[in-house]
């Protein structure tokens, strides 16, 4: 499995940001190969991250070139481009 973290900074209120995330969540549920997505708030004010768990490199790559992925910055009025990190899962504690 592959872990993708997409970090953004936004001046939107947390409430509005959550409303947008909830509105978009159905689109993410339909993505083939997306095992899970976590919506997280970082320590820095206005900083948030989506943590995605992918079942294959192909699923991740298909998402990366999708309209949905390319709309993240605009949807959340990101200050600057999102910061993306990719890591490979070595093992998991629980099934």
QUIKARA-V137555 format. One record per backbone hydrogen bond with DSSP energy under -0.5 kcal/mol. CO is the residue of the C=O (numbers start at 0). NH is the residue of the N-H. If there is no record, write none. Layout:
CO,NH + CO,NH
This chain:
0,88 + 1,3 + 1,53 + 2,86 + 3,51 + 4,6 + 4,84 + 5,49 + 6,82 + 7,47 + 8,78 + 12,16 + 13,17 + 14,18 + 15,19 + 16,20 + 17,21 + 18,22 + 19,23 + 20,24 + 21,25 + 23,26 + 23,27 + 24,28 + 25,29 + 27,30 + 30,33 + 32,34 + 32,54 + 35,52 + 37,39 + 37,50 + 39,48 + 43,46 + 45,9 + 46,41 + 47,7 + 48,39 + 48,50 + 49,5 + 49,51 + 50,37 + 51,3 + 51,53 + 52,34 + 52,35 + 53,1 + 55,59 + 56,60 + 57,61 + 58,62 + 59,63 + 60,64 + 62,65 + 65,69 + 66,70 + 67,70 + 68,71 + 70,74 + 71,75 + 72,77 + 73,76 + 76,10 + 77,79 + 81,83 + 82,6 + 84,4 + 86,2
